[in-house]
Amino acid sequence: MGPIFVKAILFMVYEVKVPTLGESITSGLLSAWHVKDGDFVKTDQALYELETDKITSEGLAETGGRISLQAKEGDEVEVGQVIALIDDAAEGKSSSASAEVVTSPKIEEKPTKPEPPVTAKEIERPVDGKPLESPAVRHLAAEMGIDPAQVSGTGKGGRVTKGDILKETKRQEAKNQIPPSPPSPSIPDPAASSDRVTRRKMTPLRRRIAAHLVAAQHSAAILSTFNEVDMSEVMALRKAHQEAFVAKHGIKLGFMSFFLKAVVYALKEVPAINAQIDGNEIVQNHFYDIGVAVSTPKGLLVPVVRGADSLSFAQIEQTIVNYAKKARDGKMSIDDLQGGVFTITNGGIFGSLLSTPILNQPQSGILGMHTIKERAVVVDGQVVARPMMYLALSYDHRLVDGSEAVTFLIRVKECIENPARLLLEV
């Protein structure tokens, strides 16, 4: 038997980095960790939730082992930033290396000296005793006129963060300002008591929604027109065929599929609303990808039902159900939210009687559905009670004339009040 040699098998420390989520997304909010520091994790186990200004996504472990968290819940983290380390030596193996017995009758090998695993400190190597700032921090510092070398870093290993730069900016601004006069003691400040108000940061998604809505108000000439629709025929049709529809397709027949089909019909009749302004040009769309607003605990999302003109009622209802589940589970992707030509929003599910929806830029129209109320209406000279719904169409008056907007809304009304038009396309 030849000499016995020991070959050391080294283990790695893997970096968990914030992934690239889209061209316009550079950072996100680490909203939740699903594991604790020092836990053993398995490959493909959900580690964290990352909330951006568009979506919330989960991060999965690419390998198993003991995890060391490098960021806290609530931190704003940048794409590419290391937020955790995973030591795969801890996944059912020895602490740093294991020995493999190798026999050889002729060839002699010198035992290799095992190298220790990479540690968090080695990953963040300081230069001249000063930790490196990230490119985003250096860019922000240059923009604010702050020297990072003069800022006391609060990040790991003394690293200067974006928050440190912003605090230093505020400190210098306050230093150059005249201090405000103290409030009169006879008039208490209602915001001074912590038990009367609560402050919390806006989430990236809420900031995005706020900016998007304000931009829509400032960059488009938004006007709204209204009408009312008798829901009797659609409600009778649903009641007559609901049981058979559920038995065949496994989902309920809702109102949204009727309205979505009616919108497609109206867009074909009034193509000006299926267009958008791009600079000094008008872009005319020849497809019918319709956004459907979905309310989530974190904000309003508008996933897109693609090719709605070619989908059946069952396919539309299934698509909406799938989107609702993805929104509830935080699984919505950026691709789900992009590319719509028109939007439908249903405030009626919350009891809204009438509203003026804001455009979902760069679209030129949005239809608002509302709650159904029995009201007295005149039919053939007789006053009768009918289930009525107010409809609101908000549109960009720069591109769409009032006559076109009214015609569009009347076409939607006609399709809902006489659903056979949707089947016959007349």
C-alpha positions in Angstrom: 0.0 0.0 0.0 1.4 3.4 -1.0 1.8 6.4 1.2 -1.3 8.1 2.5 -1.8 11.8 1.8 -4.4 14.3 3.1 -6.1 16.6 0.5 -7.8 19.6 2.1 -11.2 20.6 0.7 -11.8 24.3 1.2 -15.2 25.9 1.7 -16.4 29.2 0.5 -18.2 32.2 1.9 -20.8 33.3 -0.6 -22.0 36.9 -0.8 -25.8 37.6 -0.9 -26.1 40.7 -3.1 -29.1 42.8 -4.1 -30.0 41.7 -7.6 -30.6 43.8 -10.6 -34.4 44.2 -10.9 -34.8 46.6 -13.8 -33.1 49.3 -15.8 -34.5 52.1 -13.8 -34.2 50.5 -10.3 -31.0 51.3 -8.4 -32.0 50.7 -4.8 -34.7 49.2 -2.7 -36.0 48.9 0.9 -35.0 45.7 2.8 -38.5 45.3 4.2 -38.1 41.9 5.9 -35.6 39.1 6.7 -37.1 35.6 6.8 -34.0 34.3 8.6 -32.0 35.4 11.7 -28.3 36.0 12.0 -26.5 32.7 12.4 -29.3 30.5 11.1 -28.6 27.6 8.9 -30.2 28.1 5.5 -30.9 25.7 2.6 -30.5 26.3 -1.2 -33.4 28.1 -2.7 -34.8 29.1 0.8 -36.4 32.5 0.9 -34.1 34.9 2.7 -35.6 38.4 2.5 -38.1 40.7 0.9 -36.9 43.7 -1.1 -39.4 46.5 -1.8 -38.7 48.8 -4.7 -40.7 51.7 -6.2 -42.3 49.2 -8.5 -42.5 45.7 -7.0 -41.8 43.6 -3.9 -39.6 40.6 -4.6 -38.1 37.7 -2.6 -34.4 36.8 -2.5 -33.5 33.1 -2.5 -30.3 31.4 -1.1 -28.0 30.2 -3.9 -26.3 27.8 -1.5 -26.8 26.4 1.9 -24.9 27.1 5.1 -24.7 29.4 8.0 -25.9 33.0 7.2 -24.4 36.2 8.6 -26.6 39.2 8.0 -24.9 42.4 6.9 -27.9 44.7 6.7 -30.9 45.4 8.9 -34.6 45.4 8.2 -35.6 48.9 7.0 -32.2 49.7 5.4 -32.2 51.2 2.0 -29.9 49.0 0.0 -28.4 49.5 -3.5 -28.2 47.0 -6.4 -25.1 44.9 -6.0 -24.7 45.6 -2.3 -23.7 42.7 -0.1 -26.5 42.2 2.5 -25.5 38.8 3.9 -22.7 36.1 3.8 -23.3 32.4 3.7 -20.6 30.0 4.9 -21.2 26.7 3.1 -18.7 25.0 5.4 -21.5 24.9 8.0 -23.9 22.9 5.8 -23.6 19.5 7.3 -19.8 19.6 7.1 -16.9 20.4 9.4 -16.2 23.9 10.5 -13.6 24.9 8.1 -12.3 21.9 6.0 -12.6 18.2 5.8 -9.9 15.5 5.1 -10.1 13.2 2.2 -7.9 10.0 2.2 -6.0 9.5 -1.0 -3.8 6.5 -1.7 -1.0 6.4 -4.3 1.6 3.8 -4.9 4.0 6.0 -6.9 3.3 9.7 -6.9 4.1 11.7 -3.8 2.1 14.8 -3.1 2.8 17.5 -0.6 -0.3 18.3 1.5 -1.8 21.5 0.5 -2.2 24.2 3.2 -5.9 25.0 3.6 -6.8 28.7 3.3 -9.2 30.1 5.8 -12.6 31.2 4.5 -13.1 34.8 3.4 -14.6 36.9 6.2 -16.7 40.0 6.1 -13.7 42.1 7.2 -11.7 40.9 4.3 -14.4 41.7 1.8 -14.5 45.3 3.0 -10.8 46.0 2.7 -9.9 49.5 3.9 -7.6 51.8 1.9 -5.1 53.8 4.0 -7.1 52.8 7.1 -10.3 54.4 5.6 -13.1 52.1 4.5 -14.2 52.5 0.8 -17.5 54.3 0.1 -19.8 52.9 -2.6 -20.0 54.6 -6.0 -23.5 55.9 -5.1 -22.2 57.4 -1.9 -19.3 59.1 -3.7 -21.6 60.4 -6.3 -24.0 61.8 -3.7 -21.2 63.4 -1.7 -19.9 65.1 -4.9 -23.4 66.4 -5.7 -23.8 67.8 -2.1 -20.3 69.2 -1.9 -19.4 67.0 1.0 -15.9 65.4 1.6 -16.6 61.8 2.7 -13.2 61.8 4.5 -14.6 64.4 6.9 -17.8 62.4 7.7 -18.0 59.9 10.5 -19.3 56.7 9.0 -22.0 54.6 10.7 -21.9 51.7 8.3 -20.2 48.4 8.8 -16.5 48.8 9.5 -16.9 52.6 9.6 -18.1 52.8 6.0 -19.8 56.1 5.1 -23.4 55.6 3.9 -25.8 57.7 2.0 -27.6 58.5 5.2 -24.4 59.8 6.7 -23.9 62.2 3.7 -27.5 63.4 4.0 -27.2 64.0 7.8 -23.9 66.0 7.2 -25.7 68.0 4.5 -28.5 68.9 6.9 -26.0 69.7 9.7 -24.1 72.2 7.5 -27.4 73.7 6.2 -28.6 74.2 9.8 -25.3 75.7 10.8 -25.7 78.4 8.2 -29.3 79.2 9.0 -30.7 81.6 11.6 -32.3 79.5 14.3 -36.1 79.8 14.4 -37.7 81.6 17.3 -39.0 79.2 20.0 -42.7 78.7 20.0 -44.8 80.6 22.6 -45.1 78.5 25.8 -48.8 79.4 25.9 -49.4 77.6 22.5 -48.4 74.0 22.7 -46.9 72.4 19.6 -49.3 69.4 18.7 -46.5 67.6 16.9 -44.1 67.8 19.9 -45.9 65.0 21.8 -44.9 61.5 20.6 -48.2 60.0 21.7 -50.1 62.3 19.3 -48.4 61.6 16.0 -46.4 58.9 14.4 -43.8 59.4 11.7 -42.6 56.7 9.4 -40.7 56.7 6.1 -42.6 56.4 2.9 -42.0 53.1 1.2 -40.3 53.2 -2.2 -43.6 52.0 -3.8 -45.6 54.8 -2.1 -43.0 57.4 -3.2 -43.2 56.1 -6.7 -47.0 56.3 -6.7 -46.9 59.8 -5.3 -44.4 61.0 -7.9 -46.3 59.3 -10.7 -49.6 60.9 -9.8 -48.2 64.4 -9.4 -46.3 64.0 -12.7 -49.6 63.0 -14.4 -51.3 66.1 -13.0 -48.5 68.4 -14.1 -47.8 67.1 -17.6 -51.3 66.3 -19.0 -54.5 68.2 -19.5 -56.8 65.8 -17.6 -60.5 66.2 -18.1 -63.3 63.8 -17.0 -66.6 63.0 -18.5 -69.4 60.9 -16.8 -72.3 58.7 -17.7 -74.4 56.0 -16.0 -75.0 52.5 -17.1 -77.9 50.1 -16.3 -76.4 46.8 -15.0 -79.6 44.8 -15.3 -78.7 42.8 -18.5 -75.1 41.9 -17.3 -76.4 40.9 -13.9 -79.1 38.7 -15.4 -76.6 37.1 -17.7 -74.2 36.3 -14.9 -76.9 34.9 -12.7 -78.2 32.7 -15.6 -74.8 31.2 -16.5 -72.7 31.6 -13.4 -73.1 27.9 -12.3 -72.2 26.5 -15.7 -69.3 29.0 -16.0 -67.8 27.9 -12.7 -68.3 24.2 -13.5 -66.5 24.5 -16.8 -63.7 27.0 -16.0 -63.3 26.8 -12.2 -63.6 30.5 -11.7 -66.5 33.0 -11.3 -67.7 35.2 -14.0 -67.2 38.8 -12.8 -68.1 42.2 -14.1 -64.5 43.1 -15.0 -64.4 40.8 -18.1 -67.5 42.6 -19.5 -66.0 46.0 -19.0 -62.6 45.0 -20.3 -64.3 43.7 -23.5 -66.4 46.8 -23.7 -63.3 49.0 -23.5 -61.6 47.1 -26.3 -64.7 47.6 -28.4 -64.7 51.3 -27.6 -61.0 51.7 -28.3 -61.5 50.2 -31.8 -64.3 52.7 -32.3 -62.4 55.7 -31.0 -58.7 55.0 -31.7 -57.6 58.5 -30.5 -57.8 57.2 -26.9 -55.6 54.2 -27.8 -52.7 56.6 -28.5 -50.2 58.7 -26.5 -48.1 61.8 -26.9 -44.3 61.4 -27.1 -42.7 64.8 -27.3 -44.1 66.3 -30.5 -45.3 63.0 -31.9 -48.5 61.0 -31.5 -47.9 57.3 -31.1 -50.9 55.3 -32.3 -51.2 51.8 -30.7 -52.7 48.9 -32.7 -52.9 46.5 -29.8 -55.1 46.1 -26.7 -53.1 45.5 -23.5 -55.4 46.8 -20.8 -54.2 47.6 -17.2 -56.5 46.6 -14.3 -55.9 48.4 -11.0 -55.3 46.1 -8.1 -55.3 47.3 -4.5 -52.6 45.8 -2.2 -51.6 46.6 1.4 -48.5 48.3 0.1 -50.2 50.4 -2.6 -52.0 50.4 -5.9 -50.6 48.2 -8.7 -51.7 48.1 -12.3 -50.9 44.7 -14.0 -51.6 44.4 -17.7 -54.0 42.0 -19.4 -52.2 41.5 -22.7 -54.0 40.9 -26.0 -57.4 41.4 -24.4 -59.0 41.6 -27.8 -58.2 37.9 -28.4 -59.0 36.5 -24.9 -62.2 34.8 -23.9 -64.2 35.9 -20.9 -62.8 32.9 -19.0 -59.2 33.8 -19.9 -59.6 37.4 -18.8 -61.1 36.3 -15.5 -58.3 33.8 -14.9 -55.6 36.4 -15.7 -57.2 38.8 -13.2 -57.4 36.1 -10.5 -53.7 35.2 -11.1 -52.7 38.8 -10.8 -54.6 39.3 -7.6 -52.9 36.3 -6.1 -49.4 37.5 -7.2 -50.1 41.0 -5.8 -51.3 39.4 -2.5 -48.2 37.2 -2.3 -45.8 40.0 -3.3 -44.8 38.1 -6.5 -45.7 40.8 -9.1 -42.9 41.3 -11.6 -42.0 44.5 -13.5 -43.0 42.9 -16.8 -46.5 42.4 -15.3 -46.9 46.2 -14.9 -45.4 47.6 -18.1 -46.8 48.3 -21.5 -50.6 49.0 -21.0 -52.5 51.3 -23.4 -55.5 52.0 -21.2 -56.5 51.4 -17.5 -59.6 50.3 -15.7 -60.0 51.0 -12.0 -62.9 49.8 -9.9 -63.5 52.0 -6.8 -66.9 50.4 -6.5 -65.5 47.5 -4.6 -64.8 49.9 -1.8 -68.2 51.6 -2.1 -67.2 54.7 -4.1 -70.2 56.2 -5.8 -68.3 58.6 -8.1 -64.7 59.7 -8.6 -62.4 61.3 -11.2 -59.5 58.8 -11.8 -56.0 60.2 -12.6 -54.3 59.1 -15.8 -51.7 56.3 -15.7 -49.1 57.9 -17.8 -48.2 57.8 -20.7 -51.8 56.5 -21.4 -54.4 58.9 -22.6 -57.5 57.4 -20.9 -58.6 55.6 -17.7 -62.1 54.3 -17.0 -63.5 54.5 -13.4 -66.1 51.9 -12.4 -68.2 52.6 -9.2 -70.6 50.9 -6.8 -73.9 49.6 -8.1 -77.0 51.3 -6.5 -80.6 50.7 -7.2 -82.0 54.1 -8.3 -85.3 55.3 -9.8 -85.0 55.7 -13.5 -87.5 56.4 -16.3 -87.9 53.5 -18.8 -90.5 53.8 -21.6 -92.3 56.5 -19.6 -92.4 54.5 -16.4 -90.4 55.1 -13.2 -88.7 51.8 -12.3 -85.9 50.8 -9.9 -82.8 49.6 -11.7 -79.2 48.7 -10.6 -77.2 51.7 -11.9 -73.5 52.4 -11.9 -71.8 55.7 -12.6 -68.9 55.6 -15.1 -66.1 58.2 -15.3 -63.7 58.6 -18.1 -60.6 60.7 -17.5 -58.6 61.6 -20.6 -55.8 63.7 -21.9 -57.5 66.7 -23.5 -54.3 67.5 -25.4 -54.9 64.5 -27.6 -58.5 63.5 -27.1 -61.4 65.8 -28.0 -64.5 66.0 -25.8 -66.7 64.5 -28.6 -64.3 61.5 -28.8 -64.3 61.0 -25.0 -68.1 61.1 -24.9 -68.5 58.7 -27.8 -66.1 56.3 -26.1 -68.0 56.3 -22.9 -71.3 55.8 -24.7 -69.9 52.8 -26.6 -68.9 51.3 -23.2 -72.4 51.9 -21.9 -74.1 50.4 -24.9 -72.0 47.2 -24.6 -72.8 46.8 -21.0 -76.5 47.4 -21.4 -76.7 45.1 -24.3 -73.9 42.4 -23.8 -74.9 40.7 -27.1 -73.0 43.5 -28.9 -69.8 42.1 -27.4 -70.4 38.7 -28.9 -71.6 40.0 -32.3 -69.1 42.9 -32.4 -71.7 45.3 -33.6 
